Amino acid sequence: MNDTSTYNGWTNRETWLVSLWLNNDPGSYEMLAEALARSESDFKKAEWLKSEIEEEMYDLPLGASLWSDLLGTSLASVNWLEVIENN
């Protein structure tokens, strides 16, 4: 029986996707590496990473739209602490 409350061993698909992209896209990986190098708790690193990703989202030319709402909702579902702890 599959556990439908997780995705590929991660909290959810959104968390898995963020981790996947952060680890496989050079620009995104630099942001992840910067977060991991911070001399703070994992929780603070996760907050910083979330803030940086959200800031990039707001820089996209989406304006108020279905797409910006979907993107924001997806990012709100990410378990940022799990991303930090598994890298």
LINQUIKA-V494697 format. One record per run of one state. SS is the DSSP state (H for helix, E for strand, - for the rest). FROM is the first residue (numbers start at 0). TO is the last residue. Records with the same first field share a line. If there is no record, write none. Layout:
SS: FROM-TO + FROM-TO
This chain:
-: 0-5 + 7-8 + 10-11 + 24-24 + 37-40 + 59-64 + 76-78 + 85-86
E: 6-6 + 9-9
H: 12-23 + 25-36 + 41-58 + 65-75 + 79-84
